[in-house]
Amino acid sequence: MQQKVQFITSVIHEPPVMILDEPFSGLDPVNSATIEEIIMEMKGKGATIVLSSHRMDQIERMCDAICLINKGQNILDGDIRSIKESYGKNTVQFEFTGPDTFLKSPSIEKLTRLGNGAEAKLKPGADSQEVLRAALQAGANITKFELMYPTLNEIFIERTTRA
């Protein structure tokens, strides 16, 4: 409740510039969504918002640009879209039924199982179509196959562990 009161006090007069430090900390999903909606509304009205957060999923949805700081050092900054594009589309997300033997493809660097599907980070230079061909040859029924840019969370982990 205290977090909500502090946020309301900060935004009620619609300041042109806001600095928010972990504004979602301690909030349940309903209140987080409400605060995110208010922030996006203020952004839409032209407010400048500086947001500090460890929640990369929220940053990815809400922000245009980032400055990633690790141990006091700026290790990545710029437009989020440009940053993601610089990493290239290296992740395949797919849903399937049937055999999963194709998930052992040499093209896959990292695999995360997701219910009736998986997310596969491809090795550098790997062809996503190789994974699709292997799935079809294994007899899997592919219902979704999407080549995606890495998430900001993946980029964060890669950059902070490398740094």
Phi and psi in degrees as a GROMACS rama.xvg file:
@    title "Ramachandran Plot"
@    xaxis  label "Phi"
@    yaxis  label "Psi"
@TYPE xy
-61.2858  -40.4285  GLN-2
-61.9723  -41.6772  GLN-3
-65.8569  -42.2255  LYS-4
-63.519  -42.71  VAL-5
-62.1902  -41.0295  GLN-6
-65.6268  -47.5789  PHE-7
-59.476  -42.9364  ILE-8
-60.7888  -35.6329  THR-9
-73.4215  -32.5141  SER-10
-105.632  -10.9108  VAL-11
-59.7312  -32.4359  ILE-12
-93.8738  11.0192  HIS-13
49.1195  64.3258  GLU-14
-67.1871  150.319  PRO-15
-74.0319  -21.562  PRO-16
-132.783  132.777  VAL-17
-132.594  139.479  MET-18
-117.681  116.07  ILE-19
-117.17  123.252  LEU-20
-106.062  110.252  ASP-21
48.265  58.0422  GLU-22
-67.67  -13.2323  PRO-23
-100.709  -0.915294  PHE-24
-60.1181  127.077  SER-25
79.1916  5.81953  GLY-26
-98.1124  146.885  LEU-27
-76.5563  167.828  ASP-28
-57.8817  -35.3393  PRO-29
-67.055  -47.0064  VAL-30
-69.8632  -34.1626  ASN-31
-60.9045  -43.8952  SER-32
-64.6394  -39.0554  ALA-33
-64.0585  -45.9615  THR-34
-66.3043  -40.053  ILE-35
-60.8109  -41.8157  GLU-36
-61.9695  -42.1025  GLU-37
-65.2955  -43.3709  ILE-38
-61.0453  -44.5964  ILE-39
-66.1964  -34.4116  MET-40
-65.2872  -43.3519  GLU-41
-65.7693  -39.7157  MET-42
-60.1796  -43.3529  LYS-43
-61.8065  -27.2835  GLY-44
-86.7346  1.26333  LYS-45
101.9  4.25224  GLY-46
-69.1284  145.64  ALA-47
-93.0532  125.442  THR-48
-125.274  122.792  ILE-49
-103.171  120.381  VAL-50
-120.608  123.644  LEU-51
-103.861  124.665  SER-52
-159.303  152.889  SER-53
-98.2697  -2.43497  HIS-54
-91.4805  92.708  ARG-55
-63.5253  -30.2988  MET-56
-63.3495  -39.4649  ASP-57
-70.6681  -40.9966  GLN-58
-60.1427  -43.8137  ILE-59
-61.8068  -38.1739  GLU-60
-75.2892  -34.0442  ARG-61
-102.467  -25.222  MET-62
-105.437  153.844  CYS-63
-94.791  -34.3675  ASP-64
-139.38  157.159  ALA-65
-135.041  160.692  ILE-66
-132.112  109.829  CYS-67
-91.9603  119.526  LEU-68
-115.03  130.604  ILE-69
-131.533  123.074  ASN-70
53.0334  41.2999  LYS-71
80.1352  1.62219  GLY-72
-113.818  137.178  GLN-73
-74.1285  116.081  ASN-74
-110.021  -8.93071  ILE-75
-167.337  131.527  LEU-76
-149.655  158.144  ASP-77
136.819  -171.728  GLY-78
-67.6196  129.625  ASP-79
-58.9607  -44.5986  ILE-80
-60.3925  -44.9418  ARG-81
-63.967  -40.1912  SER-82
-61.7027  -47.7442  ILE-83
-63.6521  -41.3631  LYS-84
-63.4744  -32.6641  GLU-85
-66.5161  -23.3552  SER-86
-84.1743  -17.3333  TYR-87
76.4379  164.178  GLY-88
-80.473  100.8  LYS-89
-122.869  12.5897  ASN-90
-127.29  133.46  THR-91
-112.792  127.817  VAL-92
-112.953  128.72  GLN-93
-145.445  155.457  PHE-94
-121.244  144.967  GLU-95
-158.76  164.41  PHE-96
-126.414  157.217  THR-97
100.65  -161.942  GLY-98
-60.0458  146.511  PRO-99
-115.737  17.4292  ASP-100
-61.6323  -25.7299  THR-101
-66.1253  -14.9535  PHE-102
-69.3033  -9.75132  LEU-103
-92.3121  17.9405  LYS-104
-57.5458  138.082  SER-105
-66.3831  -11.5299  PRO-106
-77.9162  -16.5198  SER-107
-92.4011  124.389  ILE-108
-88.0407  -41.7913  GLU-109
-143.936  137.836  LYS-110
-125.805  134.751  LEU-111
-124.764  120.058  THR-112
-77.8468  138.038  ARG-113
-133.954  88.2076  LEU-114
53.7974  -111.415  GLY-115
-94.9074  28.1504  ASN-116
-158.347  -160.448  GLY-117
-161.413  163.069  ALA-118
-123.901  126.379  GLU-119
-121.414  122.472  ALA-120
-85.545  125.672  LYS-121
-83.9532  150.525  LEU-122
-68.4425  151.327  LYS-123
-53.6159  131.467  PRO-124
83.1048  -4.65118  GLY-125
-71.7241  151.176  ALA-126
-101.307  121.572  ASP-127
-61.0068  -28.5488  SER-128
-67.0054  -26.4289  GLN-129
-62.4143  -41.0891  GLU-130
-65.8268  -42.81  VAL-131
-62.7971  -44.9162  LEU-132
-61.3658  -42.157  ARG-133
-62.9292  -38.6439  ALA-134
-63.7927  -45.8025  ALA-135
-66.0134  -40.1581  LEU-136
-65.3784  -31.3348  GLN-137
-76.4319  -11.7677  ALA-138
94.2398  13.3796  GLY-139
-76.3767  146.162  ALA-140
-99.7541  107.344  ASN-141
-86.3081  121.315  ILE-142
-105.934  -14.8742  THR-143
-150.944  135.899  LYS-144
-148.496  109.434  PHE-145
-133.201  127.8  GLU-146
-91.4728  125.16  LEU-147
-130.536  158.746  MET-148
-71.9592  156.229  TYR-149
-65.8696  153.51  PRO-150
-74.6009  160.97  THR-151
-62.8046  -32.1775  LEU-152
-62.2701  -43.346  ASN-153
-64.9712  -41.0695  GLU-154
-64.9135  -43.1787  ILE-155
-56.6891  -49.984  PHE-156
-62.3929  -45.677  ILE-157
-61.7815  -45.0288  GLU-158
-71.8982  -38.4442  ARG-159
-75.5706  -31.4969  THR-160
-75.7399  -32.0366  THR-161
-71.195  -37.9544  ARG-162
